């Protein structure tokens, strides 16, 4: 019997690489996706040697419109879809480069939605499959200075929870993972390394991935790893809105 196949976006580092490693260790064959083909080939060779699984390399820039269809052409079906790819831009929205902002929305929202739609159809037909969308605790509150990123993660949380209800009883599950600040290359790419948020203790990528996989396999709808992150998720219910927004913006204020 063929092994189940897990497709992981943003698999060249950070949490995505941990997803790939841990799913390989669990016996899944993989399709690993990122922009850098050379880096993916190196990762694939290592995972094949360590775990004896099949690994397909998919080099693709998810910021390109309709790139999801290019992915589907290379990986026609999967048993597990991990929508992990995403990035942020740090700074005042009015001063942001327009193309960078639109690319952020394309990767974090549009391509994630397209990939989910394209692979969900086959999963429903087979009455089997799991989708894990990576959001963030940022999705639970507005985020001045990262306005688009926080809004995009709010979308991912709402979208995932709604889909989880739509597919209930179908044999397919949808889970959304909401980590907080984590040791990855995220802050560097966002230009946020000097912000207060990323000066605080951060989670390990391996722990975040493990929580996501365990929650997905249990069919949980929302996974928020860590006590502090659970408090962040709860904060909109217990904190006055204007105060919440002010604190949130200060945490990622450039140079804070």
N, C-alpha and C positions, 0 to 999 in steps of 0.2 A: 504494500500500500504506500502511495507517494506521501512524503511529508507535507505538512501544511506549509503554505508560503506566506511570509509576512513582508509587506512592502513598507519601507520606512523612508520618509522624506527627511531631508536635513541630517543624513546619516554619517556625515564626514567628521563630526566632532561633537563634544558636549553630551547633552542628554540623548541625542539621536544615535550617537555611537554606542552609548550604553544600552539603548533599546536593542540595537543590532546584536551586541555581544550577549546580552542576557537571553534574547529570543533564540539565538544560535545555540547557546548552552542548553536551552530547553528542547532543542531538536527541530526547530523550524528551519526550513530553507528560506533564504532571504532574497529580496530585491532591494538594494541599497541605492538611494537617490541623493544626489547633490550636484553642484556645478562642476567640481573638480574631478575629472576622470582619473587622473594619475593618483590622487589621494584615495579615491574609492577603490581603485585596483589594488593598492597596497593593503587597504583594510580587508578587502574581499579575500586576498591570498592568505592573510593572517587568520581570518575566521574559518576558512576552509581547512587550513592545516590544524587548527586547534580543536575544531568541533566536528569535522568530517561532514559538513553540510554543503549544499549547493548555494552559491551566491551569485546573483546576477547584478551587474553594475549598470546603473542608469544615470548617465551624465546629462543633466537637464537644468536649465535656468527657469525656475518656477515664476519668475517675475515677468516672463513673456506671456502675453495674452494667449489663452487656449493651449498652453503648454501641457495641461492635464491630458489632452487628447494624444499628445506625443508619448506621454507616459503609458497610457492605455495601450497604444500600438505596440509598445515594447513588453508590457506586462499585462496580458489580456485579462487575467483574473488573479485574485489573491484571497486568502482566507482571513488575513489580518491586515488592516490598513492603519498605519500610524502616521497621522498628519502632524509631524513634528516641526517642519520647516517654518521659520518665522524670524522677523527681525524688527527693530525699533529705530526711530530717529529721536534724538534728544534735543530739545530746544523749543523756542516759541514757534507756534504754528505759522504765524504770518511771515516768519523769516526762513522757513524751511524751503529747500529746493522742491519745486513742484514735482519733478520727475521722481525724486526720492520718495516723496509722500505717496505718489500713485503706485510706485513699485511695492511699497510697504503694504498698501491695501490689496494689491494684486496677490502677493504671496500669502499674507496673513488671513485674508478673507476670501477673495475670489477663487484662487486656485484650490484652496482647501475645500471650498464648497463644490467646485467642479469635480475634484477627485472623489469626494464622498458620493456625489450623485452617480458618477460613472461606475464605481465599484459596488455601490449599494445594490444596484439593479441585479447584478449577478448573484450577490449574496442572498437576496430575497428569493430569487429563483431556486437557488440550491437549499434554501431554508437553513443556512449556516454561515456564520461570519461574525467578525468583531471589528469595530472601528474605534480607534483611540485618537481623539483630537486633543492636541496640547494647547491649552489656553494659559492662564496665569491668574494669580490673585489680583493682578491689575484689572481683570475683567469685572471685579465686584464693585469698583468705584471709579469715578472720573479721575483723570490724571493730567492736570496742567503740566506742561513741558514735555509730555509724551502723549498728547491728546489723541492722536490717531491710533497709537499702539493700544492704549487702554480701551478705547472704543472698539477696536478690532477684537480684542479678547472678550469683551462683553458680548459681542456678536457670537463668537465661537461657543461661549458657555450657553447662551440662549438657544442657538441653533442645535447644539448637541443634545441638550435636554429635551427639546421638542422632538427631535428625531428619535430619541430613545423611547419616547412615548408612542410615536407613530409605528415603530417596529415591534412593540411589545408583543410577545407571543409568537413571533415569526421565526425564531431560531437565530436571529441576528441581534447583537447588542451594540449600543453606542455609549461610549464613556468619554468624559472630558476630564483631563488632568489639569489641575490648577496649582502649579508650584509658585513659590516666591523666588527671591533672589537666589541664584544658584551659581556655583563655580563653573562657568563656561566662557566662551568668547563673546557672549551676548553684550555685556556692558561695553567692551572695547568697540564693537561694531556700532553700537548705539551712540558712542561718544559720551558715556555716562559713568565712567570709572571714578570721577571726582565727586559724584553726587553722594548725598548722605545714605541713600538706600544701599549702595554698593560698598559702603565702608563698614556696614554691619556684618555680623557673622552670616555666612551663606551656606546653603545646603550643598551636599555632594551630588553630582550628576547621577552617580550610580544608585544612590538612595531614592532619588526622584523617579528614575526609570523603573526601579523595582516596585515602588508604590503604584505607579501607573499600570504596569503589567499585572500585578496582583489584583488591582481593582478591576481592570478590564476582564480578566479571567473569571472573576466572581460576578461579572455583569453589573457592577456598580455604575450609576449614572454620573456622579460627580466625585472626584477624588481630590482632596486637599491635603497634601502630606505635611505634617509638622504642626505642633500646637500653636506656634505664633501665626502661621498662615491661616489656621482655622479662625483665630481671633480677627485677622484682617477680613476674612470672608464674612464674619459676623458683624463687623464694624458698621456697615450701612444701616443695620437695624437698630443700633444703640447710640449712634453718634449724630448730632445735628449736621444736616447736609452741608452747610457752608463751612463749618469747622472741618468736616471730613475732606472736602475739596481743598481747603487751604493746607492741611497737613500733607495730603497726597502730593500736591504740587511742590511743596517744600522738599519732600523726600527725593525728588528727581530734578531739582533745580540745578542747572549747570553751575559747577564751581562751588556748590554748597558744602 
